[in-house]
Amino acid sequence: MAADQDPFDAIVMADDRFHGEGYQEGYEEGSSLGVIEGRQYGALQGAKIGSEIGCYQGFAFAWRCLLHSRATEKDSRKMKVLESLIGMIQKFPYDDPTYAKLHDDLDRIRGRFKQVCPLRSLGGSVFSEEPRGPWGLPLLTVLGCVCTSVCVWS
């Protein structure tokens, strides 16, 4: 008799079986799509952070070159803060996305950059003719744009 009930059990239990199989297939498909979407999102966020850090680094190196070319005693504080920013950028863990304090370090770099921005004014008597950067704009004007638009991702 047990052999007679097996076909009926298969029919009666088909709903549960198909539900379980569908769930398993959906779970596997969702997992693989989630990994792909997560990888794309992580690459995008990493590129944004890398671009921001690169912007800060470019600003800091250019500003350091300008300060070295006309170093005075008044510029020692500017140099100290700028060297601190460069040091923080160089210690940033670019190759370790699992670094636990990544966002804390990034916030510290942003804060130090905000400290450097007000120090960038050179006054009118520094250069008789201000050096020119891209697009024929005065270089300090170009560097000043970094503080207000390029590096801020908020």
C-alpha positions in Angstrom: 0.0 0.0 0.0 2.8 2.4 0.7 3.7 2.2 -3.0 0.2 3.3 -3.9 0.4 6.4 -1.7 3.7 7.7 -3.1 2.3 9.2 -6.3 -0.4 11.0 -4.4 2.1 12.3 -1.9 4.2 13.6 -4.7 1.1 15.5 -6.1 0.0 16.8 -2.7 3.5 17.8 -1.7 4.4 19.3 -5.1 3.5 22.8 -3.9 5.8 22.6 -0.9 8.6 21.1 -3.1 8.3 23.7 -5.8 8.1 26.5 -3.2 11.3 25.2 -1.6 13.1 24.8 -5.0 12.0 28.2 -6.1 13.2 29.8 -2.8 16.6 28.1 -3.2 17.0 29.2 -6.8 15.9 32.7 -5.9 18.3 32.8 -3.0 21.3 31.7 -5.1 20.4 34.2 -7.9 19.9 37.0 -5.4 23.2 36.2 -3.7 25.2 36.3 -7.0 23.5 39.6 -8.1 24.1 41.0 -4.6 27.8 40.3 -4.9 27.9 42.0 -8.3 26.0 45.0 -7.2 28.0 45.3 -4.0 31.3 45.1 -6.0 30.1 47.9 -8.3 28.9 50.1 -5.4 32.2 49.5 -3.6 34.2 50.4 -6.7 32.2 53.6 -7.1 32.6 54.6 -3.5 36.3 53.7 -3.5 36.8 55.9 -6.7 35.1 58.8 -5.0 37.3 58.5 -1.9 40.4 58.1 -4.0 39.5 61.1 -6.1 38.9 63.2 -3.0 42.2 62.1 -1.4 44.0 62.8 -4.7 42.5 66.2 -4.9 43.7 67.0 -1.4 47.1 65.6 -2.1 47.4 67.6 -5.4 46.4 70.8 -3.5 48.8 70.2 -0.7 51.8 69.4 -3.0 51.1 72.5 -5.1 50.6 74.7 -2.1 53.8 73.3 -0.5 55.8 74.2 -3.7 54.4 77.7 -3.6 55.3 78.1 0.0 58.8 76.8 -0.4 59.4 79.2 -3.2 58.8 82.2 -0.9 59.3 80.7 2.6 59.3 83.3 5.4 59.0 82.9 9.2 55.3 83.8 9.0 54.8 80.8 6.7 56.1 78.3 9.3 52.7 77.6 10.7 51.2 77.2 7.3 54.0 74.7 6.4 53.5 72.8 9.6 49.8 72.3 9.1 50.4 71.5 5.4 53.1 68.9 6.2 50.7 67.4 8.7 48.0 67.1 6.0 50.5 65.5 3.6 51.6 63.1 6.3 48.1 62.0 7.0 47.4 61.5 3.2 50.6 59.4 2.8 49.6 57.2 5.8 46.1 56.7 4.4 45.4 52.9 3.8 44.7 53.0 0.1 45.1 49.2 -0.3 43.1 48.0 2.7 39.3 48.4 2.2 38.7 46.5 5.4 40.6 49.0 7.6 38.3 49.7 10.5 39.2 53.4 10.9 39.1 54.3 7.2 36.2 56.7 7.6 37.7 58.2 10.8 41.0 58.8 9.0 39.2 60.3 6.1 37.3 62.7 8.4 40.6 63.7 10.0 42.0 64.5 6.6 39.0 66.5 5.7 39.3 68.4 8.9 43.0 69.1 8.4 42.2 70.3 4.8 39.6 72.7 6.2 42.4 74.0 8.5 44.7 74.6 5.6 42.1 76.4 3.4 42.0 79.6 5.4 45.8 79.7 5.6 46.2 79.8 1.8 45.9 83.6 1.4 49.2 85.1 0.4 48.2 88.7 0.3 48.8 91.2 -2.5 52.5 91.9 -2.0 53.9 88.4 -2.3 54.2 88.3 -6.1 54.6 91.2 -8.4 52.9 89.1 -11.0 50.9 86.1 -9.7 51.9 82.8 -11.5 49.4 81.5 -14.0 47.8 78.1 -13.9 45.6 76.3 -16.4 43.1 78.3 -18.3 45.2 81.5 -17.8 43.8 82.0 -14.3 46.1 83.0 -11.4 47.4 79.8 -9.8 46.2 80.7 -6.3 42.7 81.3 -7.7 42.7 77.8 -9.2 43.9 76.3 -5.9 41.3 78.3 -4.1 38.6 76.6 -6.2 39.7 73.3 -4.6 38.5 74.5 -1.2 35.1 75.4 -2.5 34.1 72.9 -5.2 36.3 70.1 -6.4 37.1 68.2 -3.3 33.9 68.5 -1.4 31.7 65.5 -2.2 29.0 66.2 0.3 
